Amino acid sequence: MTDLTLDQPGSRVLLMGNEAIARGAIEAGVDFCSGYPGNPSSEIIECLAAASRGAGRSRHVEWSINEKVALEAAAAASFAGLRAVVTMKQNGLNVCADFLTTVNLTGSRGGLVLVVCDDPAALSSGNEQDSRQYARLAQLPLIEPATFQEAKEMTRMAFEFSERFGLLVIVRSVSRLSHGQGGVELGPIRKEQTIPHYDVSRPLLAAPPIQQNLHQRLLNTMEGVRQVWEGSPFNEYSGPVEAEDLVIASGLGWLCAQEAIRSLGLKGRVGLLKIGTPWPFPNGVVIPHLQRARRVLFVEEVDPFVEENVKILTAEQARGRDPIAFYGKRNGQVRGPFGPGVGELSTDIVVQALERMMGLSPSRRLEGFRQQVKETVHPLLIPRALSYCAGCPHRASFWVIKAALALDGQDGFVAGDIGCYGMAMGPTGFSQIKALHCMGSGYGNASGFASLRSLGFKQRVIAAAGDSTFFHAAIPALINAQVQGAELTCVVLDNGVTAMTGFQPHPGSTFNPWREEVEPIRVEALCSGLGLEVRVQDPFQVKEATVALYDLLQRPGVKVMIFRSPCVLYQRRQGPKAMVEQGRCIGDECGCARFCARVLGCPGNAWDGAKGKAYIDERFCDGCGLCIELCPTGAIVFSPAEGKKGHDG
Amino acid sequence: MMVEPGAERGLPADPFNLLITGVGGQGIVTASRLLAQVAWSDGYQVTVGETYGLSQRSGPVASHVRLSRHLQAPPQIPNGGAHTILGLEPLETIRVLEQFAQPESQVVLDPTPVFPIDVQSGTIPYPPVAQMLEAIQGLVKAVWVVQAQSLAQSHGLPQNLILVGALVGCGAFPAPPALLAEVIGQFFTGQHREAALRAYHLGLEQV
């Protein structure tokens, strides 16, 4: 990880977008940092944690239990006069929306900055969402970096803006910026520190009957922000004076638009306007260009946000001028392979739209080549599916769930949740998860399903959540099920870390962001405190686990089964690996047609087509013993290893 | 340093685009960061585009490394825009050709398969490597096949660094070999540094 505390203003370094954002916060002298892991935002808190130990400024950094609490905690720091930053992916904004739409009214004191990293194309998300819509909903200032340098500058300046306006300021990034790298010039680091103190003579209260005045105050403040935005250098025009052909871009799309204009040789003809401050919309920046423009193309992601604002402006300014032809998502002129407003932006999408706007014939340069590639390569291509790692406890847990539900014979299914275990919607987890939405929704849905018995619902439901998800959002649903008197078995997949996002700690982890040992909060302690029946089980003791889960399924009320075993990417096993005794393996005849390789599907279980036998791929095998327990003929054993105790499984 | 800084030298194309592809866990992100740092030290503007996280669970991974003398390029290489493709795995190499290759592309690849889970299980066959190599050789200007995985195993060295050596050695990536060795020395520490340097030099010898 790059040292982001380097005190060398003027030096130029190559930084990841998230590193640039973290550096911006450091340069602003941020005191309080919170967030919840979520791709593509997770590295920001990791960088701030790494930068907060050692000599120099003291700073509080935490992985909060969820985004709502993260925002509330950061706001408190701001209320006490400190500078605070909170980070999340787009879904996190949904989680903290209730506080966002009340703290906008009460305002902030120390600079309060919310960094949201959207994931257009949902590369690792449940949805494609444009977080800029929250700025309009909550009436809060939002700025959007287009380059790695702006990622740093905007984050740094956001604290100043926040203090100037008395409002939370949102900085919006996207995956390609957060996870890309580019050149950044470092600035000086603010050293001053304040002693936090909350002035209770001016309490911050969003409560009836004072919202109307607070709302009016907010709208007035935002008018002032608009005027500041209209003078901002983040809104930048390049190209011919009074261009009739205009591209309006915001965010990383500005770089795609530049590349597209260059590649089509349109630099002298087409004007390019960058909007870096999309909310409140800087009308005064756009109006002069609209006077002259005949054709306008919009480049942004995900929603036609700037596009719609420009169209509103155009309608308001329409009297006595020629109509403009718009090229955007609303009329399908800017679109990718999945249609307008779906999937991420690219230079190619902008090139195609510009060709349409300028009446250029599309380049056919590579058409023949591409056809040749298709014909040569397509017959050879096969898919590369995702799977749990070799030795992953989720494979064992979902096998146990599958077996217990089969024994139970009541058309059982799992309402699941977000994390590595979420892959159990596919073959790697035996397709057990049949409902999957947002954080905590597995338990939430299950609470609902389980309450349908009196209405004739006959299917058995299991709720499944990972340990981090459990703390983040599942607890209220667990209590809800209990209060509703539901008969429901809840599973917690406890591997000790928030794994999918990069092994961050959560309240049940035995380590903190600096990898120091801490006392975990145990899920079973919480459940016992609620008076619920709870069992902690090693999922790799398959027979014992299956019987235990089956038993729980038969009992009344809400019960919790905790499958506890560490994540293997985080903590590899040290013992012997498995091996297939070739004489005992009956290959395709084992009753399941290659059970280990085909059904269990662990990367360590391989099939030798030539010999017609299974074997263990030692590059991957973690020695978890699952295939050893489950092989129908008992042909898989632990490999005898020198100096290691054999297993009796 | 005897060689003039890169920003003075000019590039075969501007932006110059390198696409690195393979399977999660092969060290693609490390390789892309290393090459980006080399280009940066050499005086170029650099943009890197990466996708990671979910892909490490056996999925495909690709990194886009873009160099320019003057501009900050957007992170994704446009269609047909890959001047050089570094493939750590043959199936993942052919997978990117339709979208990113051009007839003038140079390809450096390791022909050693990493079986997808459905091949590992005997459900579908892995495409014959000879056919994949033939397809690539028939489509692009230049191909270097480097048995980096075998070398990695027999020497106990990292596969990705061997391929980085081959990439630089054959001239498909505009960086002076000496500069790369220098940056490797700064990038890694302890025994990792020693192994990385040996792997890099081994790779240089293969082309």
Boltz contact constraints between the chains, C-beta under 6 A:
constraints:
  - contact:
      token1: [A, 14]
      token2: [B, 40]
      max_distance: 6.0
  - contact:
      token1: [A, 14]
      token2: [B, 46]
      max_distance: 6.0
  - contact:
      token1: [A, 39]
      token2: [B, 53]
      max_distance: 6.0
  - contact:
      token1: [A, 123]
      token2: [B, 51]
      max_distance: 6.0
  - contact:
      token1: [A, 124]
      token2: [B, 53]
      max_distance: 6.0
  - contact:
      token1: [A, 124]
      token2: [B, 54]
      max_distance: 6.0
  - contact:
      token1: [A, 147]
      token2: [B, 72]
      max_distance: 6.0
  - contact:
      token1: [A, 176]
      token2: [B, 49]
      max_distance: 6.0
  - contact:
      token1: [A, 176]
      token2: [B, 75]
      max_distance: 6.0
  - contact:
      token1: [A, 179]
      token2: [B, 50]
      max_distance: 6.0
  - contact:
      token1: [A, 180]
      token2: [B, 48]
      max_distance: 6.0
  - contact:
      token1: [A, 180]
      token2: [B, 49]
      max_distance: 6.0
  - contact:
      token1: [A, 180]
      token2: [B, 75]
      max_distance: 6.0
  - contact:
      token1: [A, 181]
      token2: [B, 36]
      max_distance: 6.0
  - contact:
      token1: [A, 181]
      token2: [B, 48]
      max_distance: 6.0
  - contact:
      token1: [A, 182]
      token2: [B, 47]
      max_distance: 6.0
  - contact:
      token1: [A, 182]
      token2: [B, 72]
      max_distance: 6.0
  - contact:
      token1: [A, 183]
      token2: [B, 45]
      max_distance: 6.0
  - contact:
      token1: [A, 255]
      token2: [B, 74]
      max_distance: 6.0
  - contact:
      token1: [A, 256]
      token2: [B, 74]
      max_distance: 6.0
  - contact:
      token1: [A, 259]
      token2: [B, 74]
      max_distance: 6.0
  - contact:
      token1: [A, 346]
      token2: [B, 76]
      max_distance: 6.0
  - contact:
      token1: [A, 347]
      token2: [B, 78]
      max_distance: 6.0
  - contact:
      token1: [A, 348]
      token2: [B, 78]
      max_distance: 6.0
  - contact:
      token1: [A, 348]
      token2: [B, 79]
      max_distance: 6.0
  - contact:
      token1: [A, 366]
      token2: [B, 80]
      max_distance: 6.0
  - contact:
      token1: [A, 369]
      token2: [B, 103]
      max_distance: 6.0
  - contact:
      token1: [A, 373]
      token2: [B, 97]
      max_distance: 6.0
  - contact:
      token1: [A, 373]
      token2: [B, 98]
      max_distance: 6.0
  - contact:
      token1: [A, 373]
      token2: [B, 139]
      max_distance: 6.0
  - contact:
      token1: [A, 374]
      token2: [B, 98]
      max_distance: 6.0
  - contact:
      token1: [A, 376]
      token2: [B, 135]
      max_distance: 6.0
  - contact:
      token1: [A, 377]
      token2: [B, 94]
      max_distance: 6.0
  - contact:
      token1: [A, 377]
      token2: [B, 97]
      max_distance: 6.0
  - contact:
      token1: [A, 377]
      token2: [B, 135]
      max_distance: 6.0
  - contact:
      token1: [A, 380]
      token2: [B, 127]
      max_distance: 6.0
  - contact:
      token1: [A, 380]
      token2: [B, 132]
      max_distance: 6.0
  - contact:
      token1: [A, 382]
      token2: [B, 124]
      max_distance: 6.0
  - contact:
      token1: [A, 384]
      token2: [B, 60]
      max_distance: 6.0
  - contact:
      token1: [A, 384]
      token2: [B, 116]
      max_distance: 6.0
  - contact:
      token1: [A, 385]
      token2: [B, 117]
      max_distance: 6.0
  - contact:
      token1: [A, 386]
      token2: [B, 57]
      max_distance: 6.0
  - contact:
      token1: [A, 386]
      token2: [B, 58]
      max_distance: 6.0
  - contact:
      token1: [A, 386]
      token2: [B, 59]
      max_distance: 6.0
  - contact:
      token1: [A, 387]
      token2: [B, 58]
      max_distance: 6.0
  - contact:
      token1: [A, 387]
      token2: [B, 117]
      max_distance: 6.0
  - contact:
      token1: [A, 594]
      token2: [B, 122]
      max_distance: 6.0
  - contact:
      token1: [A, 597]
      token2: [B, 121]
      max_distance: 6.0
  - contact:
      token1: [A, 597]
      token2: [B, 122]
      max_distance: 6.0
  - contact:
      token1: [A, 598]
      token2: [B, 121]
      max_distance: 6.0
  - contact:
      token1: [A, 598]
      token2: [B, 123]
      max_distance: 6.0
  - contact:
      token1: [A, 601]
      token2: [B, 117]
      max_distance: 6.0
  - contact:
      token1: [A, 601]
      token2: [B, 121]
      max_distance: 6.0
  - contact:
      token1: [A, 606]
      token2: [B, 120]
      max_distance: 6.0
  - contact:
      token1: [A, 607]
      token2: [B, 121]
      max_distance: 6.0
  - contact:
      token1: [A, 607]
      token2: [B, 122]
      max_distance: 6.0
  - contact:
      token1: [A, 609]
      token2: [B, 122]
      max_distance: 6.0
